[in-house]
Amino acid sequence: MEHKNIYQLVLAGVLCAIGLVVPMVMPKVIIGPMSFTLGAHVAIFLAMFISPKVAAAVCLGTTMGFFVTTPLIIAARAATHIIFALVGALIIRRYPNIMESFVAGIGLPYCMLWVRCLW
């Protein structure tokens, strides 16, 4: 069990590092209180498949990257990613075979889209 915890900790660290670097080096378009950064969600989506704790940690790491590179309102908006990442990670934990079905595999991203839009 300890090996699994260390493995998840290392993966969370690597994904946090990716999440910190992406806002710094990827192209972005800033319009008002929004920022469209290419590749900003990749680390979060990968973390959702590992565990809810890792997803939360990676969201906090990516938020730090946005605090460094964007205005405060955009970084605060980036902090709301923790909500949809936790919901997605909990759905994946509850239904681990969700990606085996085409309909369910398409349904999960749309569900996450609506959760993200509401927050």
N, CA and C of each residue as an Amber inpcrd file, in Angstrom:
protein
   357
   0.8190000  -1.1910000   0.0000000   0.0000000   0.0000000   0.0000000
   0.8680000   1.2630000   0.0000000   1.9930000   1.2210000   0.7020000
   2.8680000   2.3800000   0.7550000   3.4570000   2.6840000  -0.6220000
   3.7530000   1.6310000  -1.3990000   4.2950000   1.8210000  -2.7410000
   3.2990000   2.5810000  -3.6140000   2.0170000   2.2730000  -3.4750000
   0.9830000   2.9560000  -4.2600000   0.9140000   4.4360000  -3.8860000
   1.0240000   4.7520000  -2.6050000   0.9900000   6.1450000  -2.1660000
   2.1740000   6.9330000  -2.7060000   3.3570000   6.3220000  -2.6890000
   4.5510000   6.9880000  -3.2200000   4.4100000   7.1880000  -4.7230000
   3.8830000   6.1820000  -5.4000000   3.6710000   6.2670000  -6.8510000
   2.7130000   7.4220000  -7.1810000   1.6100000   7.5330000  -6.4310000
   0.6570000   8.6110000  -6.6640000   1.2560000   9.9710000  -6.3270000
   2.0730000  10.0280000  -5.3040000   2.7410000  11.2730000  -4.9440000
   3.6820000  11.7350000  -6.0530000   4.4300000  10.8000000  -6.6150000
   5.3470000  11.1370000  -7.7100000   4.5710000  11.5900000  -8.9400000
   3.4950000  10.8720000  -9.2750000   2.6810000  11.2790000 -10.4210000
   2.0600000  12.6530000 -10.1980000   1.6030000  12.9190000  -8.9850000
   1.0410000  14.2350000  -8.6750000   2.1020000  15.3220000  -8.8330000
   3.3180000  15.0400000  -8.4020000   4.3970000  16.0110000  -8.5510000
   4.7280000  16.2890000 -10.0030000   4.7780000  15.2490000 -10.8210000
   5.0760000  15.4280000 -12.2450000   3.9560000  16.2010000 -12.9270000
   2.7120000  15.8490000 -12.6240000   1.5900000  16.5460000 -13.2410000
   1.4890000  17.9900000 -12.7410000   1.8420000  18.2370000 -11.4870000
   1.8880000  19.6170000 -10.9790000   2.9590000  20.4190000 -11.7100000
   4.0840000  19.7980000 -11.9530000   5.1570000  20.4850000 -12.6900000
   4.6920000  20.8370000 -14.0990000   4.0040000  19.9110000 -14.7420000
   3.4590000  20.2000000 -16.0730000   2.4420000  21.3250000 -15.9790000
   1.5770000  21.2560000 -14.9610000   0.5710000  22.2910000 -14.7740000
   1.1520000  23.6550000 -14.4610000   2.3090000  23.7010000 -13.8240000
   2.9780000  24.9710000 -13.5580000   3.6230000  25.5480000 -14.8130000
   4.1720000  24.6850000 -15.6390000   4.9030000  25.1460000 -16.8230000
   3.9570000  25.5510000 -17.9510000   2.8410000  24.8570000 -18.0940000
   1.9310000  25.1240000 -19.2170000   1.5010000  26.5900000 -19.2890000
   1.0310000  27.2180000 -18.2130000   0.6470000  28.6360000 -18.3460000
   1.8210000  29.5640000 -18.6560000   3.0190000  29.1300000 -18.3550000
   4.1820000  29.9830000 -18.5980000   4.6600000  29.9310000 -20.0350000
   4.5320000  28.7840000 -20.7050000   5.1350000  28.6370000 -22.0220000
   4.1370000  28.4860000 -23.1550000   2.9130000  28.0970000 -22.8640000
   1.9450000  27.8760000 -23.9360000   1.2940000  29.1960000 -24.3370000
   0.8720000  29.2740000 -25.5980000   0.2020000  30.5130000 -26.0250000
  -1.1380000  30.6720000 -25.3260000  -1.4950000  31.9240000 -25.0430000
  -2.7690000  32.1880000 -24.3740000  -3.4160000  33.4330000 -24.9450000
  -4.7280000  33.4340000 -24.8600000  -5.5280000  34.5850000 -25.2480000
  -6.2710000  35.0200000 -23.9980000  -6.1010000  36.2730000 -23.5940000
  -6.7650000  36.7840000 -22.3960000  -7.8410000  37.7740000 -22.8290000
  -9.0920000  37.4430000 -22.4920000 -10.2380000  38.3080000 -22.7800000
 -10.9890000  38.5100000 -21.4680000 -10.8770000  39.7010000 -20.9140000
 -11.5820000  40.0060000 -19.6630000 -11.1710000  39.0760000 -18.5400000
 -12.1620000  38.4840000 -17.8550000 -11.8260000  37.6070000 -16.7280000
 -11.5320000  36.1700000 -17.1520000 -11.3020000  35.9640000 -18.4390000
 -11.0450000  34.6100000 -18.9260000  -9.6830000  34.5410000 -19.5990000
  -9.1300000  33.3510000 -19.5680000  -7.8730000  33.0910000 -20.2500000
  -8.0180000  31.7730000 -20.9940000  -7.6630000  31.7700000 -22.2420000
  -7.7050000  30.5490000 -23.0390000  -6.2590000  30.1130000 -23.2730000
  -5.8170000  29.1500000 -22.4930000  -4.4360000  28.6850000 -22.5550000
  -4.4110000  27.2930000 -23.1600000  -3.6660000  27.1400000 -24.2270000
  -3.5660000  25.8640000 -24.9100000  -2.9280000  24.8200000 -23.9870000
  -3.5950000  23.7240000 -23.7740000  -3.0520000  22.6270000 -22.9800000
  -3.1850000  22.7770000 -21.4790000  -4.0000000  23.7310000 -21.0160000
  -4.0750000  23.9870000 -19.5790000  -4.7490000  22.8660000 -18.8050000
  -5.6110000  22.1070000 -19.4480000  -6.3750000  21.0860000 -18.7370000
  -5.7810000  19.6850000 -18.8410000  -4.7390000  19.5270000 -19.5990000
  -4.1910000  18.1870000 -19.8460000  -3.7600000  17.5090000 -18.5500000
  -3.0020000  18.1880000 -17.7310000  -2.5210000  17.5920000 -16.4780000
  -3.6830000  17.2550000 -15.5440000  -4.7110000  18.1030000 -15.5300000
  -5.8660000  17.8590000 -14.6610000  -6.6290000  16.6280000 -15.1260000
  -6.8460000  16.5080000 -16.4310000  -7.5760000  15.3470000 -16.9400000
  -6.8130000  14.0530000 -16.6800000  -5.5140000  14.0760000 -16.8230000
  -4.7210000  12.8780000 -16.5210000  -4.8020000  12.5340000 -15.0360000
  -4.7770000  13.5480000 -14.1850000  -4.8340000  13.3150000 -12.7470000
  -6.1780000  12.7370000 -12.3180000  -7.2390000  13.0650000 -13.0350000
  -8.5580000  12.5290000 -12.6970000  -8.5890000  11.0080000 -12.7900000
  -7.7840000  10.4410000 -13.6700000  -7.7610000   8.9920000 -13.8310000
  -6.8990000   8.2990000 -12.7770000  -6.1300000   9.0480000 -12.0130000
  -5.2790000   8.4510000 -10.9810000  -6.0440000   8.3450000  -9.6690000
  -6.4930000   9.4830000  -9.1220000  -7.2870000   9.4630000  -7.8900000
  -7.8200000  10.8720000  -7.6220000  -8.8540000  10.9810000  -6.7890000
  -9.3600000  12.3160000  -6.4420000  -8.3270000  13.1790000  -5.7140000
  -7.4970000  12.5700000  -4.8560000  -6.4710000  13.3440000  -4.1480000
  -5.4540000  13.9220000  -5.1160000  -5.0440000  13.1240000  -6.0790000
  -4.0760000  13.5940000  -7.0700000  -4.7040000  14.6860000  -7.9320000
  -5.9690000  14.5170000  -8.2890000  -6.6530000  15.5370000  -9.0880000
  -6.7030000  16.8670000  -8.3370000  -7.0100000  16.8230000  -7.0470000
  -7.0520000  18.0520000  -6.2460000  -5.6690000  18.6900000  -6.1520000
  -4.6490000  17.8780000  -5.9430000  -3.2860000  18.4140000  -5.8340000
  -2.8350000  19.0550000  -7.1380000  -3.1490000  18.4330000  -8.2560000
  -2.7490000  18.9790000  -9.5500000  -3.5120000  20.2760000  -9.8370000
  -4.7660000  20.3360000  -9.4500000  -5.5250000  21.5830000  -9.6150000
  -4.8840000  22.7200000  -8.8300000  -4.4550000  22.4330000  -7.6200000
  -3.7750000  23.4670000  -6.8320000  -2.4560000  23.8770000  -7.4840000
  -1.7420000  22.9070000  -8.0510000  -0.4870000  23.2140000  -8.7320000
  -0.6900000  24.0580000  -9.9750000  -1.6980000  23.7260000 -10.7750000
  -1.9500000  24.5240000 -11.9740000  -2.4390000  25.9220000 -11.6060000
  -3.1690000  26.0240000 -10.5080000  -3.6060000  27.3390000 -10.0520000
  -2.4000000  28.2060000  -9.7000000  -1.3830000  27.6170000  -9.0940000
  -0.1620000  28.3790000  -8.7900000   0.4900000  28.8810000 -10.0740000
   0.4700000  28.0640000 -11.1240000   1.0140000  28.5020000 -12.4030000
   0.2610000  29.6920000 -12.9680000  -1.0510000  29.6990000 -12.7980000
  -1.8320000  30.8340000 -13.2700000  -1.6430000  32.0590000 -12.3820000
  -1.4050000  31.8720000 -11.0800000  -1.1170000  33.0100000 -10.2050000
   0.1610000  33.7180000 -10.6410000   1.1160000  32.9770000 -11.1670000
   2.3890000  33.5580000 -11.5900000   2.2470000  34.3200000 -12.9020000
   1.3710000  33.8460000 -13.8000000   1.3770000  34.3820000 -15.1620000
   0.1770000  35.2350000 -15.5390000  -0.8860000  35.2250000 -14.7570000
  -2.0990000  35.9420000 -15.1620000  -2.5990000  36.8260000 -14.0210000
  -3.5560000  37.7070000 -14.3170000  -4.1440000  38.5250000 -13.2440000
  -4.8700000  37.6570000 -12.2040000  -5.1130000  38.2400000 -11.0610000
  -5.6880000  37.5140000  -9.9260000  -7.0440000  36.8890000 -10.2450000
  -7.8960000  37.5760000 -10.9830000  -9.2350000  37.0580000 -11.2690000
  -9.1630000  35.7940000 -12.1200000  -8.2120000  35.7380000 -13.0260000
  -8.0600000  34.5460000 -13.8670000  -7.4990000  33.3970000 -13.0410000
  -6.5770000  33.6910000 -12.1570000  -6.0340000  32.6470000 -11.2840000
  -7.1050000  32.1210000 -10.3270000  -7.9640000  33.0010000  -9.8400000
  -9.0540000  32.5530000  -8.9670000 -10.0250000  31.6680000  -9.7370000
 -10.2670000  32.0190000 -10.9870000 -11.1260000  31.1780000 -11.8290000
 -10.4710000  29.8210000 -12.0650000  -9.1610000  29.8040000 -12.2050000
  -8.4500000  28.5320000 -12.3780000  -8.5760000  27.6580000 -11.1380000
  -8.7250000  28.2850000  -9.9860000  -8.8740000  27.5180000  -8.7470000
 -10.1840000  26.7450000  -8.7110000 -11.1830000  27.1780000  -9.4940000
 -12.4570000  26.4600000  -9.5170000 -12.3580000  25.1280000 -10.2480000
 -11.2390000  24.8790000 -10.9160000 -11.0600000  23.5900000 -11.5860000
 -11.1010000  22.4280000 -10.6020000 -10.8180000  22.7090000  -9.3530000
 -10.8080000  21.6380000  -8.3480000 -12.1920000  20.9970000  -8.2300000
 -13.2430000  21.7680000  -8.4520000 -14.6010000  21.2270000  -8.3380000
 -14.8610000  20.1920000  -9.4230000 -14.6400000  20.5640000 -10.6900000
 -14.9390000  19.5970000 -11.7420000 -13.9410000  18.4490000 -11.7550000
 -12.7230000  18.6890000 -11.3210000 -11.7520000  17.5890000 -11.2750000
 -12.1350000  16.5640000 -10.2100000 -12.5940000  17.0280000  -9.0720000
 -13.0270000  16.1000000  -8.0220000 -14.2830000  15.3400000  -8.4410000
 -15.2350000  16.0250000  -9.0670000 -16.4420000  15.3410000  -9.5370000
 -16.0710000  14.2760000 -10.5610000 -15.2220000  14.6360000 -11.5160000
 -14.8000000  13.6630000 -12.5310000 -14.0310000  12.5010000 -11.9470000
 -13.1260000  12.7760000 -11.0280000 -12.3390000  11.7040000 -10.4090000
 -13.2240000  10.7740000  -9.5870000 -14.2270000  11.3420000  -8.9140000
 -15.1450000  10.5030000  -8.1410000 -16.0200000   9.6470000  -9.0500000
 -16.4440000  10.1970000 -10.1910000 -17.2100000   9.4030000 -11.1530000
 -16.3540000   8.2660000 -11.6950000 -15.1210000   8.5670000 -12.0360000
 -14.2300000   7.5360000 -12.5650000 -13.9340000   6.4780000 -11.5030000
 -13.7780000   6.8920000 -10.2450000 -13.5440000   5.9230000  -9.1740000
 -14.7780000   5.0410000  -8.9620000 -15.9680000   5.6360000  -9.0350000
 -17.2210000   4.8880000  -8.8120000 -17.5000000   3.9280000  -9.9650000
 -17.2240000   4.3650000 -11.1920000 -17.4610000   3.5470000 -12.3840000
 -16.1400000   3.3930000 -13.1460000 -15.2660000   2.4950000 -12.7100000
 -13.9380000   2.3980000 -13.3300000 -13.9550000   1.9250000 -14.7880000
 -15.0160000   1.2720000 -15.2130000 -15.0910000   0.7830000 -16.5960000
 -15.8500000   1.7490000 -17.5000000 -15.9810000   2.9770000 -17.0840000
 -16.7990000   3.9360000 -17.8260000 -16.2560000   4.2050000 -19.2280000
 -14.9740000   4.0940000 -19.4120000 -14.3870000   4.3880000 -20.7170000
 -14.4330000   3.2000000 -21.6810000 -14.9150000   2.0520000 -21.2290000
 -15.0020000   0.8910000 -22.1070000 -16.1990000   0.9640000 -23.0350000
 -17.2400000   1.6680000 -22.6360000 -18.4290000   1.8320000 -23.4540000
 -18.3170000   3.1440000 -24.2280000 -18.6650000   3.0960000 -25.5110000
 -18.5750000   4.2960000 -26.3390000 -19.5220000   5.3810000 -25.8350000
 -20.7520000   5.0030000 -25.5100000 -21.7400000   5.9830000 -25.0670000
 -21.3250000   6.5960000 -23.7380000 -20.9030000   5.7660000 -22.7900000
 -20.4680000   6.2880000 -21.5000000 -19.1690000   7.0770000 -21.6440000
 -18.2940000   6.6310000 -22.5310000 -17.0360000   7.3420000 -22.7630000
 -17.2550000   8.7270000 -23.3370000 -18.2990000   8.8790000 -24.1360000
 -18.6540000  10.1960000 -24.6570000 -19.4250000  10.9860000 -23.5970000
 -20.2180000  10.2800000 -22.7930000 -21.0350000  10.9410000 -21.7860000
 -20.2220000  11.5910000 -20.6790000 -19.1030000  10.9740000 -20.2860000
 -18.2830000  11.5400000 -19.2120000 -17.7410000  12.9200000 -19.5620000
 -17.1480000  13.1140000 -20.7320000 -16.6720000  14.4750000 -21.0450000
 -17.8060000  15.5010000 -21.1040000 -18.9680000  15.1040000 -21.6120000
 -20.0850000  16.0470000 -21.6500000 -20.5870000  16.3680000 -20.2510000
 -20.5980000  15.3810000 -19.3800000 -20.9680000  15.6200000 -17.9800000
 -19.9840000  16.6000000 -17.3400000 -18.6960000  16.3810000 -17.5790000
 -17.6820000  17.2780000 -17.0260000 -17.7890000  18.6730000 -17.6400000
 -18.1730000  18.7520000 -18.8980000 -18.3730000  20.0400000 -19.5440000
 -19.4560000  20.8370000 -18.8380000 -20.5640000  20.1960000 -18.5170000
 -21.6550000  20.8860000 -17.8320000 -21.2750000  21.2730000 -16.4060000
 -20.5700000  20.4040000 -15.7200000 -20.1010000  20.7500000 -14.3700000
 -19.1880000  21.9710000 -14.4480000 -18.2990000  21.9870000 -15.4220000
 -17.3630000  23.0990000 -15.5830000 -18.0880000  24.3950000 -15.9550000
 -19.0960000  24.2790000 -16.7990000 -19.8460000  25.4780000 -17.2050000
 -20.6340000  26.0740000 -16.0380000 -21.1440000  25.2310000 -15.1800000
 -21.9390000  25.7300000 -14.0580000 -21.0800000  26.4080000 -12.9940000
 -19.8080000  26.0820000 -12.9170000 -18.9460000  26.7190000 -11.9270000
 -18.1910000  27.8020000 -12.6020000
